[in-house]
Amino acid sequence: MTNNRFDLDGTSRQILRELQKNASLTNQELAERVGISPSPCWRRVSELRSSGVITRTVTLLDPDRLGLSVSVFVHLSLQRQDQASLKEFETQISQRSEIMECYLMTGESDYMLRIVVHDIREFRDFMIGFLTALPNVSNLRSSFALSQIKYTTALPV
């Protein structure tokens, strides 16, 4: 490990690719797909977990099946960008389940958020009732996604 980066060999990379496709594979199934026996496979997965390469296992849901078909990208600027203001904003944002992603940005806006809601009315209520009510917010620009061309959670390992 160098500079917080974990060195991976080809087998570990293949394990990660397979788990990113389907984390519910049994150890036996994973070992077969990777071409190693179950014991070394289990040890490698355990090492990837303990080293922090694998941070958690989640279940991905279909937003359309849940009626959450509206994705909105919000570019947001703050009046002040001091450390305390950024921390307070990030604390507030982290508590809202509608906000799927939040990035501190360079360029014209301070943050970019990806928000998922049922409909435009729900976004309007969220924007007026929450985003514009946050202290220190100076500017909001929203863009609605018309269709999703690519979506993945798999990192290129």
N, C-alpha and C positions, 0 to 999 in steps of 0.2 A: 504494500500500500504506500503510495507516494502522494503527498499533497491532498490527503483525504480521498484519493481515488483508489478503488479496489481493483487490482489486476485480475483479469479474467482470462482463462484459457478457452479453447473452442468448445469444450464440453459444458463448461459453466455458462457460456453464452447461449448454447443450444437449450440448456435447462431453462434459462430466463426467457428465451423466445417462446418455448412451449408453455411455460406458466403464464406468460402474458396473454397467450391465446385462450388458455383455459386453466385457471387456477384450481379447479375442482378435480383435476386428474389425481388418481391415487398414485402413490409412490411407485407401485408396480407399473402402471401405465406410463408414467413419466420416464422411468428407467428404460422401458421398451422403446419408446419414441426416440430417446437420446442414444440408445445403443450401449448402455452399461447395466451392470447388475444393480438390484435394488439397494443393497447396503451402501455402496459408494454414492449412489444417487441421493439417498437419505442424508449421508454425511455432507455432501456438497450443498444441498438445500439448507441444512442446518447452519452451515458455515456462511452461506449467503444471507441468512436471517440474522445471525449473531453479528455479522460485520456491518449490518445496516444497508446492504444492497437491496434486499427485500425488506420493505418497511411495514407492509401490511397486506392482507388479502381482502378484497372487497367483491361485492356482487354488483354488476352493472345492470341498470334498469333501462327500459325503453321509455323515453320521455313521452313519445306520442301515445303509447298505450295507457299512460297515466294522465293524459290530457295536458301535459306540459309542453305544448308545441311551439311556444313563442320564446325565441332566444333574442335577447337584446344586449348589444355591446354599448357600454356607457363609458365615455371619456370624461373624466372628472378632474377639475382643478381646485386647489385649495388656496385660500387667501395667504396663508403662511405655511412654509415648508420646514419649520424648525422641528427638531426631533420630537418634542412633546406633542406637537400638533399631528405629526405623522402617526405617532404611536396611538393617540386617542382615536384618530380616524380608523386605523387598522383594527383596533379593538372593537369598535362599533360594527364595522363591516363583517368581521369574523363571526359575529353572532347571528347573522341572517342566512337562513337556509336557501333563499332565492338566489343568493350570490354564489355561483358555482366556482368562479375564478376571480382573482383580483391581483393585479400586477402594478407595482411601482414602476413608472415609465420615465423615459427621457422624451424630450420633444415638447409639443404644445400642451399636453395634459399631464397631470401628475400621476393619475391612476387610470387603468382600464379595467372594467368589470364585465364579466359575462353573467347575465341574469336570466333565469329561466322561470317563466310564469305560464299560467293557463291562457290568458288573453290580454289584449291591449288595455282593457279596463283595469285589470289587476296590476299591470305595469304602471299605469297612471297613478293608481292609489299608492303603490310602493314608492314611486318617485316623489310624489307630493307629500306623502305621510312620513317617509323615512329619509330618502336621499337629500331632498332640499331642506329638511329640518335639521340635518347634521350641522353642528357649528363649524365654521371655517370653510364651508363649501362655497366656491365663488362662481363656478361655471360647470354646466352639464351639457354634453352632446350625446344623443342616443342614435344608434343605428339598429334597425331590425334586420335579422337574418331572413332572407327569402327562402333559401334552401341550404341544407348542409351538404357540401360536396365531399368532404372527408372529415372523419372524426376517428381518432384512435387514442387509446390510453397507453399503447405499447411504445416503449422507448426503442430507438434503433441500436440494439446491442449486437 
